[in-house]
């Protein structure tokens, strides 16, 4: 059986994402065509360049490489 609708993100590599929410555990949440991507070191309102580290059937995981546009809610850790 072939997968007629492959996930809209690559298995690995860089992608630009808009963070829209926070997940339990503190990772940022982005969506690409309703496909969820959990992004470390990102907060809602950020636009980030992220590296996809794992891709699953329903979601992907990524690490922030660069914050392209910082959220107004972002604060510097003490």
Backbone as JSON, one array per atom type, in Angstrom:
{
  "sequence": "XXXXXXXXXXXXXXXXXXXXXXXXXXXXXXXXXXXXXXXXXXXXXXXXXXXXXXXXXXXXXXXXXXXXXXXXXXXXXX",
  "N": [[0.84, -1.17, 0.0], [0.65, 2.17, -0.88], [1.52, 5.41, 0.32], [-0.69, 7.86, -0.15], [-0.84, 10.5, 0.57], [1.79, 12.01, 1.4], [3.63, 13.31, 4.25], [3.77, 16.91, 4.57], [6.26, 17.99, 5.12], [9.86, 17.8, 4.93], [11.89, 14.81, 5.55], [14.27, 15.37, 6.83], [16.18, 18.39, 7.29], [16.16, 21.98, 6.62], [13.55, 24.31, 7.44], [11.22, 27.0, 7.25], [9.17, 28.3, 9.78], [6.13, 29.41, 11.33], [5.42, 29.98, 14.61], [2.68, 28.99, 16.47], [1.55, 28.21, 18.86], [2.0, 26.81, 22.2], [3.18, 23.66, 23.25], [2.5, 21.01, 25.61], [5.11, 20.68, 27.83], [6.64, 22.63, 26.74], [7.53, 23.03, 24.08], [7.43, 24.81, 20.97], [4.63, 25.12, 18.74], [3.95, 24.54, 15.39], [2.24, 24.64, 12.23], [2.04, 22.98, 9.13], [0.21, 22.89, 6.43], [-1.84, 21.74, 8.08], [-0.33, 19.77, 9.29], [1.37, 18.94, 12.13], [4.18, 20.45, 13.7], [6.54, 20.17, 16.18], [8.57, 22.39, 17.87], [11.66, 23.01, 19.32], [12.87, 25.5, 21.62], [11.3, 27.74, 20.84], [8.71, 30.21, 20.75], [5.21, 31.18, 20.83], [4.38, 33.36, 18.18], [6.9, 33.71, 17.19], [8.91, 33.6, 14.21], [10.7, 31.13, 12.75], [13.72, 29.54, 11.58], [14.07, 26.23, 11.23], [15.47, 23.0, 11.96], [14.46, 19.95, 10.82], [14.25, 17.14, 12.79], [13.06, 14.7, 13.34], [10.55, 12.84, 11.7], [7.28, 11.85, 11.86], [4.29, 9.87, 11.36], [2.05, 11.51, 11.99], [3.11, 13.9, 12.93], [5.97, 16.13, 13.26], [9.29, 16.69, 14.56], [11.42, 19.35, 15.51], [14.34, 21.48, 15.7], [15.14, 24.75, 16.68], [17.07, 26.76, 14.61], [17.57, 29.34, 13.88], [16.18, 32.42, 14.89], [14.03, 34.17, 13.04], [12.16, 36.2, 13.18], [11.42, 37.63, 16.11], [9.1, 36.92, 18.7], [6.94, 39.27, 20.35], [6.5, 38.45, 22.9], [8.7, 37.11, 23.73], [11.29, 36.7, 26.08], [14.43, 37.43, 27.67], [16.26, 34.98, 29.33], [16.95, 35.03, 32.83]],
  "CA": [[0.0, 0.0, 0.0], [1.43, 3.39, -0.94], [0.97, 6.56, 1.04], [-1.17, 8.82, -1.15], [-0.63, 11.85, 1.08], [2.99, 12.06, 2.24], [3.69, 14.51, 5.09], [4.2, 18.09, 3.81], [7.58, 18.46, 5.53], [10.89, 16.82, 4.59], [12.34, 13.94, 6.65], [15.3, 16.16, 7.5], [16.49, 19.62, 6.57], [15.7, 23.26, 7.16], [12.23, 24.78, 7.03], [10.79, 28.19, 7.98], [7.9, 28.03, 10.44], [5.52, 30.38, 12.23], [5.0, 29.29, 15.83], [1.32, 29.45, 16.77], [1.09, 27.78, 20.18], [2.96, 26.05, 22.99], [2.74, 22.31, 23.6], [2.86, 20.55, 26.94], [6.54, 20.44, 27.82], [7.29, 23.87, 26.36], [7.94, 23.18, 22.68], [6.56, 25.59, 20.12], [3.82, 24.36, 17.8], [3.72, 25.14, 14.08], [1.5, 23.75, 11.34], [2.27, 23.06, 7.69], [-0.95, 22.19, 5.85], [-2.45, 20.98, 9.18], [0.63, 18.8, 9.81], [1.95, 19.59, 13.3], [5.62, 20.38, 13.92], [6.93, 20.62, 17.51], [9.85, 23.06, 17.68], [12.32, 23.39, 20.56], [13.37, 26.87, 21.74], [10.45, 28.66, 20.08], [7.51, 30.64, 21.46], [4.18, 31.71, 19.92], [4.69, 34.65, 17.59], [8.2, 33.62, 16.52], [9.11, 32.96, 12.9], [12.0, 30.51, 12.93], [14.27, 28.56, 10.65], [14.25, 25.06, 12.09], [15.98, 21.78, 11.36], [13.62, 18.79, 11.11], [15.07, 16.06, 13.35], [12.29, 13.46, 13.25], [9.23, 12.97, 11.08], [6.4, 10.73, 12.15], [3.09, 9.84, 10.52], [1.13, 12.61, 12.3], [3.8, 15.12, 13.35], [7.43, 16.15, 13.13], [10.01, 17.39, 15.62], [12.46, 20.2, 14.93], [15.12, 22.34, 16.59], [15.35, 26.09, 16.15], [18.42, 27.08, 14.16], [17.65, 30.81, 13.85], [14.92, 33.15, 15.06], [13.97, 35.15, 11.96], [11.37, 37.3, 13.72], [11.14, 37.29, 17.5], [7.8, 37.24, 19.27], [7.0, 40.3, 21.38], [6.41, 37.78, 24.2], [9.99, 36.47, 24.05], [12.1, 37.4, 27.08], [15.75, 36.86, 27.9], [16.33, 34.26, 30.6], [17.84, 35.7, 33.8]],
  "C": [[0.89, 1.24, 0.0], [0.72, 4.5, -0.19], [0.59, 7.62, 0.02], [-0.93, 10.26, -0.74], [0.6, 11.88, 1.97], [2.97, 13.34, 3.09], [4.26, 15.69, 4.31], [5.53, 18.68, 4.25], [8.61, 17.39, 5.17], [11.25, 15.95, 5.8], [13.4, 14.64, 7.48], [15.5, 17.43, 6.7], [15.87, 20.84, 7.21], [14.35, 23.65, 6.58], [11.92, 26.04, 7.85], [9.38, 27.96, 8.5], [7.45, 29.22, 11.26], [4.98, 29.61, 13.43], [3.67, 29.88, 16.28], [0.85, 29.12, 18.18], [2.24, 27.12, 20.92], [2.37, 24.69, 23.32], [3.12, 22.03, 25.05], [4.34, 20.19, 26.9], [7.33, 21.63, 27.3], [7.76, 24.01, 24.93], [6.93, 24.04, 21.93], [5.82, 24.69, 19.15], [3.66, 25.17, 16.52], [2.91, 24.14, 13.27], [1.87, 24.05, 9.9], [1.17, 22.23, 7.05], [-1.6, 21.24, 6.86], [-1.57, 19.85, 9.71], [1.4, 19.5, 10.92], [3.46, 19.37, 13.37], [5.9, 20.96, 15.31], [8.36, 21.14, 17.42], [10.44, 23.47, 19.03], [12.81, 24.84, 20.47], [12.62, 27.87, 20.88], [9.21, 28.98, 20.89], [6.49, 31.18, 20.46], [4.52, 33.13, 19.46], [6.05, 34.68, 16.9], [8.03, 33.13, 15.09], [10.53, 32.44, 12.96], [12.42, 29.7, 11.71], [14.63, 27.38, 11.54], [14.75, 23.87, 11.28], [15.08, 20.62, 11.78], [14.53, 17.66, 11.59], [14.38, 14.71, 13.27], [10.97, 13.75, 12.56], [8.47, 11.69, 11.33], [5.19, 10.81, 11.23], [2.22, 11.08, 10.73], [1.81, 13.92, 12.66], [5.29, 15.0, 13.07], [8.01, 16.89, 14.33], [11.15, 18.16, 14.97], [13.16, 21.0, 16.02], [15.32, 23.68, 15.92], [16.82, 26.29, 15.81], [18.63, 28.59, 14.23], [16.26, 31.38, 14.06], [14.92, 34.26, 14.02], [13.21, 36.39, 12.39], [10.95, 36.89, 15.12], [9.74, 37.73, 17.9], [7.95, 38.39, 20.25], [6.92, 39.7, 22.78], [7.72, 37.13, 24.61], [10.75, 37.34, 25.05], [13.44, 36.69, 27.22], [15.75, 36.19, 29.27], [17.29, 34.97, 31.55], [19.12, 34.93, 34.04]]
}
